[in-house]
Amino acid sequence: MIYTALLAPHESPNSSLEIKRALLTYEKVIIIDPNDRDLIPANSLVSVLMGMPIIGMSMGAVRPMGKSQNYDERFERVIEGASEAVTQGLIEIRSTYQPHKAGVTIGGVPLGGYPIDPSSVFWIYRAMASDQGFLASAVQDRAGVQDLLLHSADFTLPGSGDRGINEEPELPVFEQHKESTILARSRLAAFIKYAGYCEAKEIVPVFDSNVYGGIASQLLGNATSTLRVADEDGELIRAGRVLELCHNEFIDDSALQNLSIKEIIKLRTSAWGRQAKSREALFSSIFELANETSRNSDFEKTARDLISNYKKDSEDLSLERRNLKFQIKCDLGKTALGLFGTEGIISQLESPFVSAYGTLLAGGYLALDKAKEYAPLIRQLKQQEARMKRGAAFGMHNFYTNPRIKSITK
C-alpha cells in the first residue's frame, strides 16, 4: 500500500490548500526543498553525454525550474503555517538529491542520493521538449503563463541540457508563444523528474492540474496510442484496461480553507484510514484483474462489484465529512482527461503501463520517434510489467475539486 505522497513543485510554493488536501488523503506528505530546482544533478550531465563515468565535472544547471518572485519567503510562510503537521512528522521537506554531498553512484558518478538513471531522464526530456505538442501542453493556461512571465525574470534561465549536443540540434522554441519556451521546458522537466523520483521511492506524485494537467493528458494519450500500434493481438490492450478506471473525490474548497492544520489533523480518523486502505486495495485489484481477465464482460462485472464494495467502505468517511460536502465518484469508462485545467480538479488516472518510466518511455520518447520500430520493445516492457506488483505508477492529480463542477463528471 502507498500512503506517502509528494506534492510536485511548480513556479509558486505549494499552497496551504494543496497541503490540506494532501493531508486529508495520504498518511504522509513530502514537500520539495526550494533549492531542488534542476532536472538532474549538474555533475551527471557529462557522464550522460559521454556514455561513461566522469566524476566531478559540471556544465552548469541542466534545466533549472524558474520560480516566481519571493518564492523562498512565501515558501517559509506556508511551511510555518503547517508547522504542527511538520512537528508530528506528517509533512517532510525533502530534496531529491544533495549534489554536493557523497552518496550513491550511477555509473561511478556520485549523485548524492539521486535515485533515477540520469540518462533516461535526460533523453526523455530532450524528446518531449523537442515536440511542439508537448510544449503547448505545458503552457495551456495562457493567462496564468502571461502573468508569471510579467512578474518574474526567473523564466529565462539558461540550461546546458537545452543546447546542441554532438549532432543533435539545440532544442526548438515554442513556435506559438516564444516567450514561454523556457517555462514550458521547465514544466516538462519537472514532470519527468518527479514522476520518476516517486516511482523510484514508491510514493505517489500529486501534480497540480492547472500546471501539469495538459502534460499528463498528452502523455497518457500518447502512451495508449503507442500501445495500440505495438499490439498485434489485443493482449497488451487487455493488460492496459486499468485506464478505464476513473476516480474522483470532491470537497468544498471554501470550507477546507477555513480549517486550521490542527483541525485537518483531527479529521484523519479511523474511518479515514479504512477508506484509504480500501481505495488502494481497489486500484491494486483492478490492475490485477485487467491482467488476468480477457473477456470484456467478465472484466466489467467483476470491476463494478469491486467498485460497489469500495463505495460502501467509504460511507462512514462521507458521513464524517458531510460539512465539507465530501463525495466520491468512481466508475469504469469515464475519463477525466478533458477536465484538466479546471480549478482544483483532482482525479485518479491510471496509465496503461505499470511504471512511470514505462509511461514516459512509451508516451514521451517512443511516441515521438516515428522512424523507430518500437513494437518489440513495448511488448518486452509489458511482459516485464506483468510480473511487477502495482507501484506508484503514473500518479494522482490533485485529489479534490470545487462542487460546482460536479455535473461535468456525471
C-alpha positions as a Markdown table, in Angstrom:
| # | Residue | x | y | z |
|---|---|---|---|---|
| 1 | Met | 0.0 | 0.0 | 0.0 |
| 2 | Ile | 1.2 | 3.5 | -0.8 |
| 3 | Tyr | 0.3 | 6.1 | 1.7 |
| 4 | Thr | 3.0 | 8.7 | 1.2 |
| 5 | Ala | 2.6 | 11.5 | -1.5 |
| 6 | Leu | 4.9 | 14.1 | -3.0 |
| 7 | Leu | 3.4 | 17.5 | -3.9 |
| 8 | Ala | 5.2 | 18.2 | -7.2 |
| 9 | Pro | 6.6 | 21.7 | -7.0 |
| 10 | His | 5.9 | 24.4 | -9.6 |
| 11 | Glu | 6.6 | 28.1 | -10.1 |
| 12 | Ser | 4.8 | 29.1 | -6.9 |
| 13 | Pro | 5.1 | 27.4 | -3.5 |
| 14 | Asn | 2.5 | 24.7 | -2.8 |
| 15 | Ser | -0.4 | 26.5 | -1.2 |
| 16 | Ser | -1.9 | 25.7 | 2.2 |
| 17 | Leu | -5.0 | 24.4 | 0.4 |
| 18 | Glu | -2.9 | 21.9 | -1.6 |
| 19 | Ile | -1.2 | 20.8 | 1.7 |
| 20 | Lys | -4.6 | 20.4 | 3.5 |
| 21 | Arg | -6.0 | 18.3 | 0.6 |
| 22 | Ala | -3.0 | 16.0 | 0.7 |
| 23 | Leu | -3.1 | 15.6 | 4.5 |
| 24 | Leu | -6.8 | 14.5 | 4.1 |
| 25 | Thr | -5.8 | 11.9 | 1.6 |
| 26 | Tyr | -2.3 | 10.5 | 2.5 |
| 27 | Glu | -0.5 | 9.2 | 5.5 |
| 28 | Lys | 2.5 | 11.5 | 4.9 |
| 29 | Val | 3.1 | 14.4 | 2.6 |
| 30 | Ile | 6.5 | 15.3 | 1.1 |
| 31 | Ile | 7.2 | 18.9 | 0.0 |
| 32 | Ile | 10.3 | 19.6 | -2.1 |
| 33 | Asp | 13.0 | 21.8 | -0.7 |
| 34 | Pro | 13.2 | 25.2 | -2.5 |
| 35 | Asn | 16.8 | 24.6 | -3.6 |
| 36 | Asp | 15.9 | 21.5 | -5.5 |
| 37 | Arg | 15.4 | 23.1 | -8.9 |
| 38 | Asp | 17.2 | 21.1 | -11.6 |
| 39 | Leu | 16.3 | 18.2 | -13.9 |
| 40 | Ile | 19.3 | 16.1 | -13.0 |
| 41 | Pro | 22.5 | 16.8 | -10.9 |
| 42 | Ala | 24.8 | 19.1 | -12.9 |
| 43 | Asn | 27.7 | 16.8 | -12.2 |
| 44 | Ser | 26.0 | 13.9 | -14.0 |
| 45 | Leu | 25.4 | 15.5 | -17.4 |
| 46 | Val | 29.0 | 15.0 | -18.8 |
| 47 | Ser | 28.7 | 11.3 | -17.9 |
| 48 | Val | 25.3 | 11.1 | -19.6 |
| 49 | Leu | 26.7 | 12.7 | -22.8 |
| 50 | Met | 29.9 | 10.8 | -22.9 |
| 51 | Gly | 28.3 | 7.4 | -22.0 |
| 52 | Met | 31.0 | 6.7 | -19.4 |
| 53 | Pro | 31.6 | 7.6 | -15.7 |
| 54 | Ile | 33.2 | 11.1 | -15.5 |
| 55 | Ile | 33.4 | 12.3 | -11.9 |
| 56 | Gly | 33.4 | 15.9 | -10.7 |
| 57 | Met | 32.7 | 17.7 | -13.9 |
| 58 | Ser | 29.8 | 20.1 | -14.2 |
| 59 | Met | 28.5 | 22.0 | -17.2 |
| 60 | Gly | 26.2 | 24.1 | -15.1 |
| 61 | Ala | 22.5 | 23.8 | -14.4 |
| 62 | Val | 20.9 | 21.3 | -16.9 |
| 63 | Arg | 17.3 | 22.6 | -17.0 |
| 64 | Pro | 16.5 | 24.6 | -13.9 |
| 65 | Met | 12.9 | 25.4 | -12.9 |
| 66 | Gly | 12.1 | 29.0 | -12.7 |
| 67 | Lys | 10.4 | 30.4 | -9.6 |
| 68 | Ser | 8.1 | 33.4 | -9.2 |
| 69 | Gln | 9.1 | 36.4 | -7.1 |
| 70 | Asn | 9.8 | 35.9 | -3.4 |
| 71 | Tyr | 9.4 | 32.2 | -3.8 |
| 72 | Asp | 11.6 | 31.3 | -0.8 |
| 73 | Glu | 10.0 | 33.8 | 1.6 |
| 74 | Arg | 6.5 | 32.6 | 0.6 |
| 75 | Phe | 7.5 | 29.0 | 0.9 |
| 76 | Glu | 8.7 | 29.6 | 4.5 |
| 77 | Arg | 5.4 | 31.3 | 5.4 |
| 78 | Val | 3.4 | 28.3 | 4.1 |
| 79 | Ile | 5.6 | 25.8 | 6.0 |
| 80 | Glu | 5.3 | 27.9 | 9.2 |
| 81 | Gly | 1.5 | 27.7 | 8.9 |
| 82 | Ala | 1.7 | 23.9 | 8.6 |
| 83 | Ser | 4.3 | 23.6 | 11.4 |
| 84 | Glu | 2.1 | 21.4 | 13.6 |
| 85 | Ala | 2.0 | 18.8 | 10.8 |
| 86 | Val | 5.7 | 19.1 | 10.3 |
| 87 | Thr | 6.4 | 18.6 | 14.0 |
| 88 | Gln | 4.2 | 15.5 | 14.0 |
| 89 | Gly | 6.1 | 14.0 | 11.1 |
| 90 | Leu | 3.1 | 14.2 | 8.7 |
| 91 | Ile | 4.9 | 16.7 | 6.4 |
| 92 | Glu | 8.6 | 16.2 | 5.4 |
| 93 | Ile | 10.7 | 18.8 | 3.5 |
| 94 | Arg | 12.9 | 16.8 | 1.2 |
| 95 | Ser | 15.4 | 17.2 | -1.6 |
| 96 | Thr | 15.6 | 14.6 | -4.4 |
| 97 | Tyr | 19.4 | 14.9 | -4.3 |
| 98 | Gln | 22.2 | 16.6 | -2.4 |
| 99 | Pro | 24.6 | 17.5 | -5.3 |
| 100 | His | 27.5 | 18.5 | -3.0 |
| 101 | Lys | 27.4 | 15.5 | -0.6 |
| 102 | Ala | 28.7 | 12.0 | -1.0 |
| 103 | Gly | 26.0 | 9.4 | -1.8 |
| 104 | Val | 25.2 | 6.6 | -4.2 |
| 105 | Thr | 26.8 | 6.4 | -7.6 |
| 106 | Ile | 25.3 | 5.7 | -11.0 |
| 107 | Gly | 27.9 | 4.6 | -13.5 |
| 108 | Gly | 30.6 | 5.6 | -11.0 |
| 109 | Val | 29.3 | 9.2 | -10.8 |
| 110 | Pro | 28.4 | 10.4 | -7.2 |
| 111 | Leu | 24.9 | 11.8 | -7.3 |
| 112 | Gly | 24.3 | 12.5 | -3.7 |
| 113 | Gly | 21.4 | 10.0 | -3.3 |
| 114 | Tyr | 19.6 | 10.8 | -6.6 |
| 115 | Pro | 17.7 | 7.6 | -7.3 |
| 116 | Ile | 16.9 | 7.9 | -11.0 |
| 117 | Asp | 19.0 | 7.0 | -14.0 |
| 118 | Pro | 20.0 | 10.5 | -15.2 |
| 119 | Ser | 20.5 | 9.3 | -18.8 |
| 120 | Ser | 16.8 | 8.1 | -19.1 |
| 121 | Val | 15.5 | 11.3 | -17.5 |
| 122 | Phe | 17.6 | 13.5 | -19.8 |
| 123 | Trp | 16.8 | 11.9 | -23.1 |
| 124 | Ile | 13.1 | 11.6 | -22.4 |
| 125 | Tyr | 13.2 | 15.3 | -21.5 |
| 126 | Arg | 15.0 | 16.1 | -24.8 |
| 127 | Ala | 12.4 | 14.2 | -26.8 |
| 128 | Met | 9.4 | 15.8 | -25.1 |
| 129 | Ala | 10.9 | 19.3 | -25.2 |
| 130 | Ser | 11.6 | 19.0 | -28.9 |
| 131 | Asp | 7.9 | 18.4 | -29.6 |
| 132 | Gln | 5.6 | 21.4 | -30.2 |
| 133 | Gly | 2.6 | 19.4 | -28.9 |
| 134 | Phe | 4.3 | 18.8 | -25.6 |
| 135 | Leu | 5.5 | 22.4 | -25.3 |
| 136 | Ala | 1.9 | 23.6 | -25.9 |
| 137 | Ser | 0.5 | 21.1 | -23.4 |
| 138 | Ala | 2.8 | 22.6 | -20.7 |
| 139 | Val | 1.5 | 26.2 | -21.1 |
| 140 | Gln | -2.2 | 25.8 | -21.8 |
| 141 | Asp | -3.2 | 28.3 | -19.3 |
| 142 | Arg | -2.1 | 31.3 | -21.4 |
| 143 | Ala | -3.4 | 34.0 | -18.9 |
| 144 | Gly | -1.6 | 32.4 | -16.0 |
| 145 | Val | 1.5 | 31.9 | -18.0 |
| 146 | Gln | 1.5 | 35.5 | -19.1 |
| 147 | Asp | 1.1 | 36.6 | -15.5 |
| 148 | Leu | 4.1 | 34.6 | -14.5 |
| 149 | Leu | 6.3 | 35.9 | -17.3 |
| 150 | Leu | 5.4 | 39.5 | -16.4 |
| 151 | His | 6.2 | 39.2 | -12.7 |
| 152 | Ser | 9.5 | 37.3 | -12.7 |
| 153 | Ala | 12.8 | 37.3 | -14.6 |
| 154 | Asp | 13.4 | 33.7 | -13.5 |
| 155 | Phe | 11.9 | 32.1 | -16.6 |
| 156 | Thr | 14.8 | 33.0 | -18.9 |
| 157 | Leu | 17.2 | 30.7 | -17.1 |
| 158 | Pro | 19.7 | 29.0 | -19.5 |
| 159 | Gly | 20.1 | 25.3 | -19.3 |
| 160 | Ser | 23.1 | 23.4 | -20.5 |
| 161 | Gly | 20.8 | 20.5 | -21.4 |
| 162 | Asp | 19.0 | 22.6 | -23.9 |
| 163 | Arg | 22.0 | 23.3 | -26.2 |
| 164 | Gly | 23.0 | 21.5 | -29.3 |
| 165 | Ile | 24.7 | 18.2 | -28.4 |
| 166 | Asn | 27.0 | 16.5 | -31.0 |
| 167 | Glu | 24.7 | 16.0 | -34.0 |
| 168 | Glu | 21.6 | 16.9 | -32.0 |
| 169 | Pro | 20.4 | 20.5 | -32.6 |
| 170 | Glu | 19.5 | 23.0 | -29.9 |
| 171 | Leu | 16.0 | 22.4 | -28.5 |
| 172 | Pro | 13.4 | 24.3 | -30.6 |
| 173 | Val | 11.5 | 27.3 | -29.3 |
| 174 | Phe | 7.7 | 27.1 | -28.8 |
| 175 | Glu | 6.5 | 28.5 | -32.0 |
| 176 | Gln | 3.1 | 29.6 | -30.8 |
| 177 | His | 4.5 | 31.7 | -28.0 |
| 178 | Lys | 8.3 | 32.0 | -27.9 |
| 179 | Glu | 8.3 | 34.0 | -24.7 |
| 180 | Ser | 7.0 | 30.9 | -22.8 |
| 181 | Thr | 9.5 | 28.4 | -24.2 |
| 182 | Ile | 11.7 | 28.2 | -21.1 |
| 183 | Leu | 8.7 | 27.9 | -18.8 |
| 184 | Ala | 7.3 | 25.1 | -20.9 |
| 185 | Arg | 10.6 | 23.3 | -20.9 |
| 186 | Ser | 10.9 | 23.7 | -17.1 |
| 187 | Arg | 7.5 | 22.2 | -16.5 |
| 188 | Leu | 8.2 | 19.2 | -18.8 |
| 189 | Ala | 11.5 | 18.6 | -16.9 |
| 190 | Ala | 9.8 | 18.8 | -13.5 |
| 191 | Phe | 7.0 | 16.5 | -14.6 |
| 192 | Ile | 9.5 | 13.8 | -15.8 |
| 193 | Lys | 11.8 | 14.2 | -12.8 |
| 194 | Tyr | 9.2 | 14.0 | -10.1 |
| 195 | Ala | 7.2 | 11.2 | -11.7 |
| 196 | Gly | 10.4 | 9.2 | -11.9 |
| 197 | Tyr | 11.5 | 10.0 | -8.4 |
| 198 | Cys | 8.2 | 8.9 | -7.0 |
| 199 | Glu | 8.4 | 5.6 | -8.8 |
| 200 | Ala | 11.9 | 5.0 | -7.5 |
| 201 | Lys | 10.8 | 5.8 | -4.0 |
| 202 | Glu | 7.4 | 4.1 | -4.3 |
| 203 | Ile | 5.4 | 7.2 | -3.4 |
| 204 | Val | 2.5 | 8.9 | -5.1 |
| 205 | Pro | 3.2 | 12.0 | -7.2 |
| 206 | Val | 0.5 | 14.7 | -6.8 |
| 207 | Phe | 0.6 | 17.1 | -9.7 |
| 208 | Asp | -1.3 | 20.4 | -9.8 |
| 209 | Ser | -3.7 | 20.0 | -12.7 |
| 210 | Asn | -3.6 | 23.7 | -13.6 |
| 211 | Val | 0.2 | 23.5 | -14.1 |
| 212 | Tyr | 0.7 | 19.9 | -15.2 |
| 213 | Gly | -2.7 | 18.7 | -16.4 |
| 214 | Gly | -2.1 | 19.3 | -20.1 |
| 215 | Ile | 1.2 | 17.3 | -20.0 |
| 216 | Ala | -0.5 | 14.4 | -18.2 |
| 217 | Ser | -3.3 | 14.3 | -20.8 |
| 218 | Gln | -0.9 | 14.3 | -23.8 |
| 219 | Leu | 1.4 | 11.8 | -22.2 |
| 220 | Leu | -1.4 | 9.3 | -21.3 |
| 221 | Gly | -3.0 | 9.7 | -24.8 |
| 222 | Asn | 0.4 | 9.1 | -26.5 |
| 223 | Ala | 1.1 | 6.1 | -24.3 |
| 224 | Thr | -2.2 | 4.5 | -25.1 |
| 225 | Ser | -1.7 | 5.1 | -28.9 |
| 226 | Thr | 1.8 | 3.7 | -28.7 |
| 227 | Leu | 0.4 | 0.6 | -27.0 |
| 228 | Arg | -2.2 | 0.1 | -29.8 |
| 229 | Val | 0.4 | 0.4 | -32.5 |
| 230 | Ala | 2.6 | -2.2 | -30.8 |
| 231 | Asp | -0.3 | -4.5 | -30.1 |
| 232 | Glu | -0.9 | -7.3 | -32.6 |
| 233 | Asp | -3.5 | -9.5 | -31.0 |
| 234 | Gly | -5.1 | -7.2 | -28.3 |
| 235 | Glu | -3.1 | -8.8 | -25.5 |
| 236 | Leu | -1.3 | -5.6 | -24.5 |
| 237 | Ile | -4.5 | -3.6 | -24.6 |
| 238 | Arg | -6.2 | -6.0 | -22.2 |
| 239 | Ala | -3.3 | -5.6 | -19.9 |
| 240 | Gly | -3.8 | -1.9 | -20.0 |
| 241 | Arg | -7.5 | -1.9 | -19.1 |
| 242 | Val | -6.9 | -0.1 | -15.9 |
| 243 | Leu | -7.0 | 3.1 | -17.9 |
| 244 | Glu | -10.8 | 2.7 | -17.9 |
| 245 | Leu | -11.0 | 3.4 | -14.1 |
| 246 | Cys | -11.5 | 7.0 | -13.2 |
| 247 | His | -11.6 | 8.1 | -9.6 |
| 248 | Asn | -12.6 | 11.5 | -8.3 |
| 249 | Glu | -13.0 | 12.8 | -4.7 |
| 250 | Phe | -14.8 | 16.1 | -4.1 |
| 251 | Ile | -14.7 | 18.5 | -1.3 |
| 252 | Asp | -15.8 | 22.1 | -0.7 |
| 253 | Asp | -12.6 | 24.2 | -1.0 |
| 254 | Ser | -14.0 | 27.2 | 0.8 |
| 255 | Ala | -14.9 | 25.0 | 3.8 |
| 256 | Leu | -11.5 | 23.4 | 3.7 |
| 257 | Gln | -9.7 | 26.8 | 3.5 |
| 258 | Asn | -11.3 | 27.9 | 6.8 |
| 259 | Leu | -10.0 | 24.9 | 8.7 |
| 260 | Ser | -6.7 | 25.1 | 10.5 |
| 261 | Ile | -3.9 | 22.5 | 10.2 |
| 262 | Lys | -4.8 | 21.3 | 13.7 |
| 263 | Glu | -8.4 | 20.7 | 12.6 |
| 264 | Ile | -7.3 | 18.9 | 9.5 |
| 265 | Ile | -5.2 | 16.5 | 11.6 |
| 266 | Lys | -8.3 | 15.7 | 13.7 |
| 267 | Leu | -10.1 | 14.7 | 10.5 |
| 268 | Arg | -7.6 | 11.9 | 10.0 |
| 269 | Thr | -9.8 | 9.4 | 11.8 |
| 270 | Ser | -10.1 | 5.6 | 11.8 |
| 271 | Ala | -12.8 | 5.9 | 9.1 |
| 272 | Trp | -10.3 | 7.9 | 7.0 |
| 273 | Gly | -7.7 | 5.2 | 7.5 |
| 274 | Arg | -10.1 | 2.4 | 6.4 |
| 275 | Gln | -11.2 | 4.3 | 3.3 |
| 276 | Ala | -7.6 | 5.0 | 2.3 |
| 277 | Lys | -6.8 | 1.3 | 2.6 |
| 278 | Ser | -9.9 | 0.4 | 0.7 |
| 279 | Arg | -9.1 | 2.8 | -2.1 |
| 280 | Glu | -5.5 | 1.5 | -2.5 |
| 281 | Ala | -6.9 | -2.1 | -2.5 |
| 282 | Leu | -9.4 | -1.2 | -5.2 |
| 283 | Phe | -6.6 | 0.2 | -7.5 |
| 284 | Ser | -4.5 | -2.8 | -7.0 |
| 285 | Ser | -7.4 | -5.2 | -7.6 |
| 286 | Ile | -8.4 | -3.5 | -10.8 |
| 287 | Phe | -4.9 | -3.7 | -12.1 |
| 288 | Glu | -4.6 | -7.4 | -11.3 |
| 289 | Leu | -8.0 | -8.0 | -12.8 |
| 290 | Ala | -7.0 | -6.3 | -16.0 |
| 291 | Asn | -4.0 | -8.5 | -16.5 |
| 292 | Glu | -5.9 | -11.7 | -15.7 |
| 293 | Thr | -9.2 | -11.3 | -17.4 |
| 294 | Ser | -9.5 | -11.4 | -21.2 |
| 295 | Arg | -13.3 | -11.3 | -21.7 |
| 296 | Asn | -14.8 | -7.8 | -21.6 |
| 297 | Ser | -17.9 | -8.8 | -19.8 |
| 298 | Asp | -16.0 | -10.6 | -17.1 |
| 299 | Phe | -13.8 | -7.6 | -16.5 |
| 300 | Glu | -16.6 | -5.1 | -16.3 |
| 301 | Lys | -18.8 | -7.2 | -14.0 |
| 302 | Thr | -16.0 | -8.0 | -11.5 |
| 303 | Ala | -14.6 | -4.5 | -11.6 |
| 304 | Arg | -18.1 | -3.0 | -10.9 |
| 305 | Asp | -18.5 | -5.3 | -8.0 |
| 306 | Leu | -15.2 | -4.1 | -6.6 |
| 307 | Ile | -16.2 | -0.5 | -7.1 |
| 308 | Ser | -19.5 | -1.1 | -5.3 |
| 309 | Asn | -17.8 | -2.6 | -2.3 |
| 310 | Tyr | -15.3 | 0.3 | -2.2 |
| 311 | Lys | -18.1 | 2.8 | -2.2 |
| 312 | Lys | -19.7 | 1.0 | 0.8 |
| 313 | Asp | -16.4 | 1.1 | 2.6 |
| 314 | Ser | -16.4 | 4.9 | 2.1 |
| 315 | Glu | -19.8 | 5.6 | 3.6 |
| 316 | Asp | -18.5 | 6.3 | 7.1 |
| 317 | Leu | -16.0 | 8.8 | 5.8 |
| 318 | Ser | -18.6 | 10.6 | 3.7 |
| 319 | Leu | -20.8 | 10.9 | 6.8 |
| 320 | Glu | -17.9 | 12.3 | 8.9 |
| 321 | Arg | -17.0 | 14.9 | 6.3 |
| 322 | Arg | -20.5 | 15.9 | 5.4 |
| 323 | Asn | -19.8 | 19.5 | 6.4 |
| 324 | Leu | -17.1 | 19.6 | 3.7 |
| 325 | Lys | -19.5 | 18.2 | 1.2 |
| 326 | Phe | -17.2 | 15.2 | 0.7 |
| 327 | Gln | -18.2 | 12.9 | -2.2 |
| 328 | Ile | -16.6 | 10.1 | -4.1 |
| 329 | Lys | -17.2 | 9.2 | -7.8 |
| 330 | Cys | -15.6 | 6.1 | -9.1 |
| 331 | Asp | -16.6 | 4.2 | -12.3 |
| 332 | Leu | -15.4 | 2.5 | -15.5 |
| 333 | Gly | -15.3 | 4.1 | -18.9 |
| 334 | Lys | -15.2 | 7.6 | -17.5 |
| 335 | Thr | -12.3 | 9.8 | -18.5 |
| 336 | Ala | -11.2 | 12.9 | -16.7 |
| 337 | Leu | -8.6 | 13.9 | -19.2 |
| 338 | Gly | -10.8 | 16.6 | -20.7 |
| 339 | Leu | -11.3 | 18.2 | -17.2 |
| 340 | Phe | -7.7 | 19.2 | -16.7 |
| 341 | Gly | -7.3 | 22.9 | -16.4 |
| 342 | Thr | -10.5 | 23.3 | -14.3 |
| 343 | Glu | -9.5 | 24.9 | -11.0 |
| 344 | Gly | -9.0 | 22.4 | -8.2 |
| 345 | Ile | -9.7 | 19.2 | -10.2 |
| 346 | Ile | -8.3 | 16.0 | -8.8 |
| 347 | Ser | -8.7 | 12.7 | -10.5 |
| 348 | Gln | -7.1 | 9.3 | -10.2 |
| 349 | Leu | -5.8 | 8.5 | -13.7 |
| 350 | Glu | -4.3 | 5.1 | -14.5 |
| 351 | Ser | -1.7 | 4.7 | -17.2 |
| 352 | Pro | -1.8 | 1.5 | -19.4 |
| 353 | Phe | 1.8 | 1.0 | -18.1 |
| 354 | Val | 2.6 | 0.0 | -14.5 |
| 355 | Ser | 5.5 | 2.3 | -14.1 |
| 356 | Ala | 6.1 | 6.0 | -14.6 |
| 357 | Tyr | 9.1 | 5.0 | -16.6 |
| 358 | Gly | 7.0 | 2.9 | -18.9 |
| 359 | Thr | 4.5 | 5.7 | -19.4 |
| 360 | Leu | 7.2 | 8.3 | -20.0 |
| 361 | Leu | 9.1 | 6.0 | -22.4 |
| 362 | Ala | 6.0 | 5.0 | -24.4 |
| 363 | Gly | 4.2 | 8.3 | -24.3 |
| 364 | Gly | 7.1 | 10.7 | -24.4 |
| 365 | Tyr | 10.0 | 9.1 | -26.1 |
| 366 | Leu | 8.9 | 6.3 | -28.4 |
| 367 | Ala | 5.7 | 8.0 | -29.4 |
| 368 | Leu | 7.7 | 10.9 | -30.9 |
| 369 | Asp | 10.2 | 8.7 | -32.7 |
| 370 | Lys | 8.1 | 7.6 | -35.6 |
| 371 | Ala | 11.1 | 6.1 | -37.5 |
| 372 | Lys | 11.9 | 3.6 | -34.8 |
| 373 | Glu | 10.4 | 0.1 | -34.8 |
| 374 | Tyr | 9.4 | 0.1 | -31.1 |
| 375 | Ala | 6.8 | -2.7 | -31.1 |
| 376 | Pro | 9.2 | -5.4 | -29.8 |
| 377 | Leu | 10.4 | -3.0 | -27.0 |
| 378 | Ile | 6.9 | -2.2 | -25.9 |
| 379 | Arg | 5.9 | -5.9 | -25.8 |
| 380 | Gln | 9.1 | -6.6 | -23.8 |
| 381 | Leu | 8.2 | -3.8 | -21.4 |
| 382 | Lys | 4.6 | -5.1 | -20.9 |
| 383 | Gln | 5.9 | -8.6 | -20.3 |
| 384 | Gln | 8.2 | -7.3 | -17.6 |
| 385 | Glu | 5.5 | -5.3 | -16.0 |
| 386 | Ala | 3.1 | -8.3 | -15.9 |
| 387 | Arg | 5.5 | -9.7 | -13.2 |
| 388 | Met | 5.6 | -6.5 | -11.2 |
| 389 | Lys | 3.4 | -5.5 | -8.3 |
| 390 | Arg | 1.4 | -2.3 | -8.8 |
| 391 | Gly | 3.7 | 0.6 | -7.7 |
| 392 | Ala | 3.2 | 4.3 | -7.6 |
| 393 | Ala | 2.5 | 4.1 | -11.3 |
| 394 | Phe | 1.8 | 7.3 | -13.1 |
| 395 | Gly | 0.3 | 9.1 | -10.2 |
| 396 | Met | -2.6 | 11.0 | -8.9 |
| 397 | His | -3.5 | 14.6 | -9.7 |
| 398 | Asn | -4.8 | 17.0 | -7.1 |
| 399 | Phe | -7.4 | 15.0 | -5.2 |
| 400 | Tyr | -10.3 | 17.5 | -4.8 |
| 401 | Thr | -12.4 | 19.8 | -6.8 |
| 402 | Asn | -15.0 | 22.5 | -6.3 |
| 403 | Pro | -18.5 | 21.1 | -6.1 |
| 404 | Arg | -19.8 | 23.5 | -8.7 |
| 405 | Ile | -18.3 | 21.3 | -11.5 |
| 406 | Lys | -19.8 | 18.0 | -10.3 |
| 407 | Ser | -22.1 | 17.8 | -13.2 |
| 408 | Ile | -19.2 | 17.5 | -15.6 |
| 409 | Thr | -18.3 | 14.1 | -14.3 |
| 410 | Lys | -21.8 | 12.6 | -14.3 |
